[in-house]
Amino acid sequence: MTMFARKQITITQVARAAGVSTQTVSRVINGRPDVAPETRLRVQRVIEQLEYRPNILARSLIHRRSHTIGVVAMASSFYGPSTTLVGIEKMTRNLGYSLLLDFMHHPESDDVEHIINRLLSHQVDGILWAVPEIGNNRAWITRMGAYLPIPVIYLSMQPMNNVPVLLIDNYLGGRLATEHLLSRGYRYIGVITGPLDWWESRQRLDGWRDSLEDAGCPPEARQIVPGNWSAASGADGIQMLWQQFPELDAVFACNDQIALGALQAAHRAGRRVPQDLAVAGFDNIPESKYFWPALTTVDQPLVDLGARAVEALTRWISAQHRDERTVEAESILLAPSLVVRDSTLA
């Protein structure tokens, strides 16, 4: 017999020990307010003494709630999606929900309907769609989204009418990095983008472009090099920028991994950072302050994004179970912030 094997205490035994009805015990367990304080305290003490554990499956059948959230995420090691999951997991646990995670390995082409049906078959109370918007992988929402029987909240995508979305303001992040470089006196600012089929990457590029336009430095095509979020694309990208835009004096790397590759290539080419080349990144990964030199970067509140998405979804779930049918679908935009370090401080 293992240390976990023990006789299951029933709600009837708790009721007898507390001298109350089983209905009263159920009200205490479910946090109902219609129980006298002294009765509630007595029942709670008996629950602790007997180490009673409610049967979650039975409660879900009675209340038609599983207290489980389905999360659809991208199967990758990219910093943004994986860090958002940390916030989702922490808040899910804090609110007493379980989490059922389903990964999309090919977010542009995986069978969305199959994934949703799998989550529905597990009786989840709601779904967080935490896959980044890539290519046309949000087209299914206009076809299926309005007919889903449970609440769904979407993360990291372009806002849509009547669709609840939580997102980081990537456009603002691109502006913060570029305007900082401009404020330091740099005028020939290139950009190494993320993959341009990602909506977030295009938003960062637009922030860079509009900042230069507003400063009277309209950018040319030769100032733009596409990357793929990897350090290798940063190293290759900076070499390409030097070839096609030799007056380059600063670069906005659309994530910190790209910036890392650009920094290494600059060191190998004998370019001083930031005297010969300023470098700004995006993400504020934990290692960025240990780059050489320490990296100026845009900090995203990704853990907060995941946590707030869970809070919004659980409020919606609770409203549904109170028969409050009208829940306003809104977009919640979280602002990033600039972290200034040595890579731009000439």
C-alpha positions as CSV (number, residue, x, y, z in Angstrom):
1,M,0.0,0.0,0.0
2,T,1.4,3.4,-0.9
3,M,1.4,6.4,1.3
4,F,-1.4,8.0,-0.8
5,A,-3.9,5.1,-0.4
6,R,-6.5,6.1,2.2
7,K,-10.2,5.6,2.7
8,Q,-12.3,8.1,0.8
9,I,-14.2,10.3,3.2
10,T,-17.8,11.0,2.0
11,I,-19.8,14.2,2.3
12,T,-22.3,12.3,4.5
13,Q,-19.5,11.5,7.0
14,V,-18.6,15.2,7.1
15,A,-22.2,16.1,7.7
16,R,-22.7,13.7,10.5
17,A,-19.4,14.8,12.3
18,A,-20.4,18.4,12.0
19,G,-24.0,17.8,13.0
20,V,-25.5,19.4,9.8
21,S,-27.2,18.3,6.6
22,T,-25.3,17.2,3.5
23,Q,-26.9,20.2,1.7
24,T,-25.2,22.5,4.3
25,V,-21.8,20.9,3.7
26,S,-22.3,21.3,-0.1
27,R,-23.1,25.0,0.4
28,V,-19.9,25.5,2.4
29,I,-17.8,23.6,-0.2
30,N,-19.2,25.7,-3.0
31,G,-18.7,29.0,-1.1
32,R,-22.4,29.8,-0.9
33,P,-23.2,32.9,1.3
34,D,-26.4,31.4,2.8
35,V,-24.6,29.6,5.7
36,A,-24.3,31.0,9.2
37,P,-20.7,31.9,10.1
38,E,-20.5,29.6,13.1
39,T,-21.9,26.7,11.0
40,R,-19.5,27.4,8.2
41,L,-16.5,27.4,10.7
42,R,-17.6,24.1,12.2
43,V,-18.0,22.4,8.9
44,Q,-14.6,23.7,7.7
45,R,-12.9,22.4,10.9
46,V,-14.5,18.9,10.3
47,I,-13.3,19.0,6.7
48,E,-9.8,19.7,7.8
49,Q,-9.8,17.1,10.6
50,L,-11.2,14.3,8.3
51,E,-9.1,15.5,5.4
52,Y,-12.1,15.4,3.2
53,R,-11.4,15.9,-0.5
54,P,-14.5,16.7,-2.8
55,N,-15.0,14.4,-5.7
56,I,-14.2,16.8,-8.6
57,L,-15.8,14.6,-11.2
58,A,-19.1,14.4,-9.3
59,R,-19.1,18.2,-8.7
60,S,-18.6,18.8,-12.4
61,L,-21.5,16.6,-13.3
62,I,-23.8,18.3,-10.8
63,H,-22.7,21.9,-11.6
64,R,-22.1,21.3,-15.3
65,R,-18.6,22.8,-14.9
66,S,-15.3,21.0,-15.2
67,H,-13.2,23.8,-13.8
68,T,-10.8,23.1,-16.6
69,I,-9.5,25.6,-19.2
70,G,-8.4,24.4,-22.6
71,V,-5.3,26.2,-23.9
72,V,-4.2,25.9,-27.5
73,A,-0.5,26.9,-27.9
74,M,2.3,26.8,-30.4
75,A,4.8,24.0,-30.0
76,S,8.0,26.0,-30.1
77,S,10.8,27.3,-27.9
78,F,10.2,30.9,-29.0
79,Y,10.4,33.2,-26.0
80,G,7.1,35.0,-26.4
81,P,4.7,32.1,-26.7
82,S,6.5,30.0,-24.1
83,T,6.6,32.9,-21.5
84,T,2.9,33.7,-22.0
85,L,2.2,30.0,-21.0
86,V,3.9,30.6,-17.7
87,G,1.4,33.4,-16.9
88,I,-1.5,31.2,-18.0
89,E,-0.4,28.3,-15.8
90,K,0.2,30.4,-12.7
91,M,-3.1,32.2,-12.8
92,T,-5.0,29.0,-13.7
93,R,-3.7,27.3,-10.6
94,N,-4.3,30.4,-8.5
95,L,-7.9,30.5,-9.5
96,G,-8.5,26.8,-8.8
97,Y,-8.8,25.7,-12.4
98,S,-7.1,22.8,-14.1
99,L,-5.4,23.3,-17.5
100,L,-5.7,21.1,-20.6
101,L,-2.9,22.0,-23.0
102,D,-3.1,21.2,-26.7
103,F,-0.1,22.1,-29.0
104,M,-0.2,23.1,-32.6
105,H,3.0,21.9,-34.3
106,H,2.1,23.6,-37.6
107,P,0.0,26.7,-36.7
108,E,-0.5,27.7,-40.3
109,S,-2.1,24.4,-41.4
110,D,-3.1,22.2,-38.4
111,D,-6.7,21.1,-38.3
112,V,-8.4,23.6,-36.0
113,E,-11.7,21.9,-36.0
114,H,-10.1,18.6,-34.8
115,I,-8.4,20.4,-31.9
116,I,-11.5,22.2,-30.8
117,N,-13.6,19.1,-30.9
118,R,-10.9,17.3,-28.8
119,L,-11.1,20.0,-26.1
120,L,-14.9,20.0,-26.2
121,S,-14.9,16.3,-25.7
122,H,-13.0,16.8,-22.4
123,Q,-15.7,19.2,-21.2
124,V,-13.5,22.3,-20.8
125,D,-15.3,25.4,-19.6
126,G,-13.5,27.7,-21.9
127,I,-10.6,28.0,-24.3
128,L,-7.5,30.3,-24.6
129,W,-6.2,30.4,-28.1
130,A,-2.6,31.3,-27.5
131,V,-1.1,30.6,-30.9
132,P,0.4,33.6,-32.6
133,E,-1.3,34.9,-35.8
134,I,0.8,33.5,-38.7
135,G,-0.3,33.8,-42.3
136,N,-4.0,33.1,-42.6
137,N,-4.3,31.0,-39.5
138,R,-7.1,33.1,-38.0
139,A,-9.5,32.8,-41.0
140,W,-11.4,30.0,-39.2
141,I,-12.7,32.4,-36.5
142,T,-15.2,34.2,-38.9
143,R,-16.4,30.7,-40.1
144,M,-16.6,28.9,-36.7
145,G,-15.9,31.2,-33.8
146,A,-19.5,32.6,-33.3
147,Y,-20.9,29.0,-33.1
148,L,-18.6,27.6,-30.4
149,P,-20.7,26.6,-27.3
150,I,-18.1,27.9,-24.7
151,P,-16.2,31.1,-24.3
152,V,-12.9,31.5,-26.3
153,I,-10.4,34.3,-25.8
154,Y,-7.6,34.9,-28.3
155,L,-4.1,36.1,-27.7
156,S,-1.5,37.8,-29.9
157,M,-3.5,38.6,-33.0
158,Q,-4.9,41.6,-34.8
159,P,-8.1,42.8,-33.1
160,M,-11.4,41.8,-34.8
161,N,-14.9,43.1,-34.3
162,N,-16.9,41.1,-31.7
163,V,-13.9,38.9,-30.8
164,P,-12.2,39.1,-27.4
165,V,-8.5,39.6,-27.9
166,L,-5.6,40.2,-25.5
167,L,-2.3,41.4,-27.0
168,I,0.9,43.2,-26.6
169,D,1.2,46.5,-28.4
170,N,4.0,45.5,-30.8
171,Y,3.6,48.6,-32.9
172,L,4.4,50.7,-29.8
173,G,7.3,48.5,-29.0
174,G,8.8,49.1,-32.5
175,R,8.3,52.9,-32.0
176,L,9.9,52.9,-28.5
177,A,13.1,51.2,-29.8
178,T,13.4,53.3,-32.9
179,E,12.6,56.6,-31.2
180,H,15.2,55.9,-28.6
181,L,17.8,55.3,-31.3
182,L,16.8,58.6,-32.9
183,S,17.0,60.4,-29.6
184,R,20.6,59.2,-29.2
185,G,21.5,60.9,-32.5
186,Y,21.4,57.9,-34.8
187,R,19.9,58.5,-38.2
188,Y,20.8,55.6,-40.4
189,I,18.8,52.9,-38.7
190,G,18.3,49.5,-40.3
191,V,15.9,46.8,-39.1
192,I,16.2,43.0,-39.1
193,T,12.6,41.7,-38.9
194,G,11.1,38.5,-37.7
195,P,9.3,36.4,-40.2
196,L,6.9,38.7,-42.0
197,D,4.1,36.2,-42.1
198,W,3.8,36.8,-38.3
199,W,1.4,39.7,-37.5
200,E,3.5,40.7,-34.5
201,S,6.6,41.0,-36.7
202,R,4.8,43.2,-39.2
203,Q,3.6,45.4,-36.3
204,R,7.2,45.9,-35.0
205,L,8.3,46.8,-38.6
206,D,5.5,49.3,-38.9
207,G,6.5,51.0,-35.7
208,W,10.1,51.3,-36.9
209,R,9.0,52.7,-40.3
210,D,6.6,55.2,-38.9
211,S,9.1,56.5,-36.4
212,L,11.6,57.2,-39.1
213,E,8.9,58.9,-41.3
214,D,7.9,61.1,-38.4
215,A,11.5,62.1,-37.8
216,G,12.0,63.2,-41.4
217,C,14.2,60.1,-42.2
218,P,11.9,58.2,-44.6
219,P,13.3,54.6,-44.8
220,E,14.3,52.8,-48.0
221,A,13.9,49.2,-48.9
222,R,17.7,48.6,-48.5
223,Q,17.4,49.3,-44.8
224,I,15.1,46.3,-44.2
225,V,16.4,42.7,-44.0
226,P,14.1,39.8,-43.1
227,G,15.0,37.4,-40.2
228,N,13.4,34.4,-38.7
229,W,13.8,35.1,-34.9
230,S,17.1,33.2,-34.7
231,A,20.5,34.5,-33.7
232,A,21.9,33.1,-37.0
233,S,19.5,35.4,-39.0
234,G,20.8,38.3,-36.9
235,A,24.4,37.6,-37.9
236,D,23.5,37.1,-41.5
237,G,21.1,40.1,-41.5
238,I,23.7,42.6,-40.2
239,Q,26.2,41.5,-42.9
240,M,23.5,42.1,-45.5
241,L,22.7,45.5,-44.1
242,W,26.4,46.5,-44.3
243,Q,26.5,45.5,-47.9
244,Q,23.3,47.2,-49.1
245,F,23.2,50.1,-46.6
246,P,26.8,50.9,-45.7
247,E,26.0,54.1,-43.9
248,L,24.2,52.1,-41.2
249,D,24.9,53.4,-37.7
250,A,22.2,51.6,-35.7
251,V,19.9,48.5,-36.1
252,F,16.6,47.6,-34.5
253,A,16.6,43.8,-34.1
254,C,13.0,42.6,-33.9
255,N,13.9,40.1,-31.1
256,D,16.8,39.7,-28.7
257,Q,18.0,36.5,-30.4
258,I,18.4,38.4,-33.6
259,A,20.2,41.2,-31.7
260,L,22.6,38.6,-30.2
261,G,23.6,37.4,-33.7
262,A,24.1,41.0,-34.8
263,L,26.3,41.7,-31.8
264,Q,28.5,38.8,-32.4
265,A,28.9,39.7,-36.1
266,A,29.8,43.2,-35.2
267,H,32.5,42.1,-32.7
268,R,34.0,39.7,-35.3
269,A,34.0,42.6,-37.9
270,G,35.8,44.8,-35.5
271,R,32.9,47.2,-35.1
272,R,32.5,48.8,-31.7
273,V,29.1,48.7,-30.1
274,P,27.6,51.3,-29.6
275,Q,30.3,53.7,-31.0
276,D,30.2,52.3,-34.5
277,L,26.9,50.5,-34.4
278,A,24.0,50.8,-31.8
279,V,21.8,47.7,-31.3
280,A,18.3,47.6,-29.9
281,G,16.3,44.4,-29.4
282,F,12.8,43.3,-28.4
283,D,11.6,40.9,-25.7
284,N,14.0,41.6,-22.8
285,I,14.9,37.9,-22.3
286,P,16.6,37.2,-19.0
287,E,20.0,36.8,-20.8
288,S,19.8,40.2,-22.5
289,K,21.4,42.1,-19.7
290,Y,24.4,39.8,-19.9
291,F,25.0,40.3,-23.6
292,W,28.2,42.2,-24.4
293,P,27.5,45.0,-24.2
294,A,24.2,44.7,-22.2
295,L,21.3,45.0,-24.6
296,T,18.8,47.9,-24.9
297,T,15.5,46.1,-25.5
298,V,11.8,46.4,-25.4
299,D,10.2,44.5,-22.4
300,Q,6.9,42.7,-23.0
301,P,4.6,41.9,-20.1
302,L,4.1,38.4,-21.4
303,V,3.4,36.7,-18.0
304,D,0.9,39.4,-17.2
305,L,-0.7,38.8,-20.7
306,G,-1.2,35.1,-19.9
307,A,-2.5,35.9,-16.4
308,R,-5.0,38.5,-17.5
309,A,-6.3,36.3,-20.3
310,V,-7.1,33.6,-17.7
311,E,-8.8,36.2,-15.5
312,A,-10.9,37.4,-18.4
313,L,-11.9,33.9,-19.5
314,T,-12.9,32.8,-16.0
315,R,-15.0,35.9,-15.5
316,W,-16.8,35.1,-18.8
317,I,-17.3,31.5,-17.7
318,S,-18.8,32.6,-14.4
319,A,-21.1,35.0,-16.1
320,Q,-22.4,32.3,-18.4
321,H,-23.2,30.1,-15.5
322,R,-25.1,32.9,-13.8
323,D,-27.1,33.2,-17.1
324,E,-25.5,36.6,-17.9
325,R,-25.5,36.0,-21.6
326,T,-24.1,39.3,-22.7
327,V,-20.4,39.6,-22.2
328,E,-18.8,42.4,-24.1
329,A,-16.1,41.2,-26.5
330,E,-13.2,43.7,-26.3
331,S,-9.6,43.9,-27.1
332,I,-7.2,44.5,-24.2
333,L,-3.9,46.1,-25.3
334,L,-0.9,45.8,-23.0
335,A,1.9,48.4,-23.4
336,P,5.5,47.3,-23.5
337,S,8.3,49.4,-22.0
338,L,11.9,50.3,-23.1
339,V,14.9,49.0,-21.1
340,V,17.9,51.1,-21.9
341,R,21.3,49.5,-21.5
342,D,24.9,49.9,-22.9
343,S,24.3,48.7,-26.5
344,T,22.8,52.2,-27.4
345,L,24.6,54.5,-24.9
346,A,27.5,55.9,-26.9
